């Protein structure tokens, strides 16, 4: 069934009242009501086949911090042949 041809239905969600009020201010400034904004989000989710924006963690995950330490070690390993190059130059 193509989008927009089905019967309307209601969605009930719980959200922090401060978040709702702040979002409503943003949507009003854009000329939207809450229903229109949620519909836009849902349609974009369908169109993108996922969340229509990037989701990132505020803090690096433990795995990410470990990779950062590993990356430094990998960078050091790439420099290991520098002494060999120096040796070859003196031969």
RORO-889327 format. One record per residue: x, y, z of N, C-alpha, C in turn. Coordinates in nm, 2 decimals, padded with zeros to 4 digits, always signed. Example, Ala and Ser with C-alpha at 12.3 -4.5 7.8 and 13.67 -1.06 7.14 Angstrom:
BEGIN
n.x,n.y,n.z,ca.x,ca.y,ca.z,c.x,c.y,c.z
+01.32,-00.57,+00.78,+01.23,-00.45,+00.78,+01.32,-00.33,+00.78
+01.28,-00.22,+00.71,+01.37,-00.11,+00.71,+01.29,+00.00,+00.79
//
This chain:
BEGIN
n.x,n.y,n.z,ca.x,ca.y,ca.z,c.x,c.y,c.z
+00.08,-00.12,+00.00,+00.00,+00.00,+00.00,+00.09,+00.12,+00.00
+00.08,+00.21,-00.09,+00.16,+00.34,-00.10,+00.14,+00.42,+00.02
+00.24,+00.50,+00.06,+00.23,+00.59,+00.18,+00.12,+00.69,+00.16
+00.04,+00.71,+00.26,-00.06,+00.81,+00.26,-00.20,+00.76,+00.21
-00.21,+00.63,+00.18,-00.34,+00.58,+00.13,-00.41,+00.50,+00.24
-00.35,+00.48,+00.36,-00.41,+00.40,+00.46,-00.49,+00.49,+00.55
-00.57,+00.42,+00.64,-00.65,+00.49,+00.74,-00.56,+00.55,+00.85
-00.60,+00.66,+00.91,-00.52,+00.72,+01.02,-00.53,+00.64,+01.14
-00.42,+00.64,+01.22,-00.42,+00.57,+01.35,-00.35,+00.66,+01.45
-00.37,+00.64,+01.58,-00.31,+00.71,+01.68,-00.19,+00.64,+01.74
-00.09,+00.72,+01.78,+00.03,+00.66,+01.85,+00.04,+00.73,+01.98
+00.04,+00.66,+02.09,+00.06,+00.72,+02.22,+00.20,+00.69,+02.27
+00.28,+00.80,+02.30,+00.41,+00.78,+02.35,+00.43,+00.87,+02.48
+00.53,+00.82,+02.56,+00.56,+00.90,+02.68,+00.69,+00.97,+02.65
+00.70,+01.10,+02.69,+00.82,+01.18,+02.67,+00.83,+01.28,+02.78
+00.95,+01.32,+02.82,+00.97,+01.42,+02.92,+00.90,+01.55,+02.88
+00.83,+01.61,+02.97,+00.75,+01.73,+02.94,+00.84,+01.84,+02.89
+00.96,+01.86,+02.94,+01.05,+01.96,+02.90,+01.09,+01.94,+02.75
+01.12,+01.81,+02.72,+01.16,+01.77,+02.58,+01.04,+01.81,+02.49
+00.92,+01.77,+02.53,+00.81,+01.79,+02.44,+00.79,+01.94,+02.42
+00.80,+02.02,+02.53,+00.78,+02.17,+02.51,+00.89,+02.23,+02.43
+01.01,+02.19,+02.44,+01.12,+02.25,+02.36,+01.10,+02.21,+02.22
+01.07,+02.08,+02.19,+01.05,+02.04,+02.05,+00.93,+02.11,+01.99
+00.82,+02.13,+02.07,+00.71,+02.20,+02.02,+00.74,+02.35,+01.98
+00.83,+02.41,+02.05,+00.88,+02.54,+02.02,+00.95,+02.54,+01.89
+01.04,+02.44,+01.87,+01.11,+02.43,+01.74,+01.02,+02.41,+01.63
+00.92,+02.32,+01.64,+00.83,+02.29,+01.53,+00.74,+02.41,+01.50
+00.70,+02.48,+01.60,+00.62,+02.60,+01.58,+00.70,+02.70,+01.50
+00.82,+02.72,+01.53,+00.91,+02.81,+01.46,+00.92,+02.77,+01.31
+00.91,+02.64,+01.29,+00.92,+02.59,+01.15,+00.78,+02.58,+01.08
+00.68,+02.62,+01.15,+00.54,+02.62,+01.10,+00.48,+02.48,+01.10
+00.53,+02.40,+01.19,+00.47,+02.26,+01.21,+00.41,+02.24,+01.34
+00.31,+02.15,+01.34,+00.26,+02.10,+01.47,+00.33,+01.97,+01.51
+00.31,+01.92,+01.62,+00.37,+01.79,+01.67,+00.34,+01.68,+01.58
+00.21,+01.67,+01.54,+00.17,+01.56,+01.45,+00.25,+01.56,+01.32
+00.25,+01.68,+01.26,+00.33,+01.69,+01.13,+00.47,+01.65,+01.15
+00.54,+01.70,+01.25,+00.68,+01.67,+01.28,+00.70,+01.52,+01.30
+00.62,+01.45,+01.37,+00.63,+01.31,+01.39,+00.61,+01.24,+01.26
+00.51,+01.28,+01.18,+00.49,+01.22,+01.05,+00.61,+01.23,+00.96
+00.67,+01.35,+00.96,+00.79,+01.37,+00.88,+00.90,+01.27,+00.93
+00.92,+01.26,+01.06,+01.02,+01.17,+01.11,+00.99,+01.02,+01.06
+00.86,+00.98,+01.08,+00.83,+00.84,+01.04,+00.85,+00.82,+00.89
+00.81,+00.92,+00.81,+00.82,+00.90,+00.66,+00.97,+00.90,+00.62
+01.05,+00.98,+00.69,+01.19,+00.98,+00.66,+01.26,+00.85,+00.70
+01.21,+00.79,+00.81,+01.26,+00.66,+00.86,+01.23,+00.56,+00.76
+01.11,+00.56,+00.70,+01.08,+00.46,+00.60,+01.16,+00.48,+00.47
+01.18,+00.61,+00.43,+01.25,+00.64,+00.31,+01.40,+00.60,+00.33
+01.46,+00.62,+00.44,+01.60,+00.59,+00.47,+01.62,+00.45,+00.51
+01.51,+00.38,+00.54,+01.51,+00.24,+00.59,+01.59,+00.24,+00.72
+01.57,+00.33,+00.81,+01.65,+00.34,+00.93,+01.62,+00.48,+01.00
+01.69,+00.51,+01.10,+01.68,+00.64,+01.17,+01.74,+00.74,+01.07
+01.66,+00.85,+01.05,+01.70,+00.95,+00.94,+01.81,+01.05,+00.99
+01.89,+01.01,+01.09,+02.00,+01.10,+01.13,+02.10,+01.01,+01.20
+02.22,+01.06,+01.21,+02.33,+00.98,+01.27,+02.31,+00.97,+01.42
+02.32,+00.85,+01.48,+02.32,+00.83,+01.62,+02.46,+00.81,+01.68
+02.50,+00.89,+01.77,+02.64,+00.88,+01.83,+02.63,+00.89,+01.98
+02.72,+00.82,+02.05,+02.72,+00.83,+02.19,+02.79,+00.96,+02.24
+02.74,+01.01,+02.35,+02.81,+01.13,+02.41,+02.95,+01.10,+02.45
+02.97,+00.99,+02.51,+03.10,+00.95,+02.56,+03.15,+00.83,+02.48
+03.28,+00.83,+02.46,+03.33,+00.71,+02.38,+03.31,+00.58,+02.46
+03.27,+00.48,+02.39,+03.25,+00.35,+02.45,+03.38,+00.29,+02.49
+03.38,+00.20,+02.58,+03.51,+00.14,+02.63,+03.58,+00.08,+02.51
+03.51,+00.01,+02.41,+03.58,-00.05,+02.30,+03.65,+00.06,+02.21
+03.59,+00.18,+02.20,+03.64,+00.29,+02.12,+03.77,+00.34,+02.19
+03.77,+00.35,+02.32,+03.89,+00.39,+02.39,+04.00,+00.29,+02.37
+03.97,+00.16,+02.38,+04.07,+00.06,+02.36,+04.12,+00.07,+02.22
+04.04,+00.09,+02.12,+04.09,+00.11,+01.98,+04.19,+00.22,+01.97
+04.16,+00.33,+02.04,+04.24,+00.45,+02.04,+04.38,+00.41,+02.09
+04.39,+00.33,+02.19,+04.52,+00.29,+02.25,+04.59,+00.20,+02.15
+04.51,+00.11,+02.09,+04.56,+00.02,+01.98,+04.62,+00.09,+01.86
+04.54,+00.20,+01.82,+04.58,+00.28,+01.71,+04.72,+00.34,+01.73
+04.75,+00.38,+01.85,+04.88,+00.44,+01.88,+04.99,+00.33,+01.87
+04.96,+00.21,+01.91,+05.05,+00.10,+01.90,+05.08,+00.06,+01.75
+04.97,+00.07,+01.67,+04.98,+00.03,+01.53,+05.07,+00.14,+01.46
+05.05,+00.26,+01.50,+05.13,+00.37,+01.44,+05.28,+00.35,+01.48
+05.31,+00.31,+01.60,+05.44,+00.28,+01.64,+05.50,+00.17,+01.56
+05.42,+00.06,+01.53,+05.47,-00.05,+01.46,+05.50,-00.01,+01.32
+05.43,+00.08,+01.26,+05.46,+00.13,+01.12,+05.60,+00.19,+01.12
+05.65,+00.25,+01.23,+05.78,+00.32,+01.23,+05.89,+00.22,+01.26
+05.86,+00.09,+01.29,+05.97,+00.00,+01.33,+06.07,-00.02,+01.22
+06.04,-00.01,+01.09,+06.14,-00.03,+00.99,+06.22,+00.10,+00.96
+06.19,+00.21,+01.03,+06.28,+00.33,+01.01,+06.42,+00.30,+01.05
+06.45,+00.24,+01.16,+06.59,+00.21,+01.19,+06.66,+00.12,+01.08
+06.58,+00.03,+01.02,+06.63,-00.06,+00.91,+06.67,+00.03,+00.79
+06.58,+00.13,+00.76,+06.61,+00.22,+00.65,+06.74,+00.29,+00.67
+06.76,+00.34,+00.80,+06.88,+00.41,+00.83,+07.00,+00.32,+00.81
+06.99,+00.20,+00.85,+07.10,+00.10,+00.84,+07.14,+00.08,+00.70
+07.03,+00.06,+00.61,+07.06,+00.04,+00.47,+07.13,+00.16,+00.40
+07.10,+00.28,+00.45,+07.16,+00.40,+00.39,+07.31,+00.40,+00.43
+07.35,+00.34,+00.54,+07.49,+00.35,+00.58,+07.57,+00.23,+00.52
+07.51,+00.14,+00.45,+07.58,+00.03,+00.40,+07.64,+00.06,+00.27
//
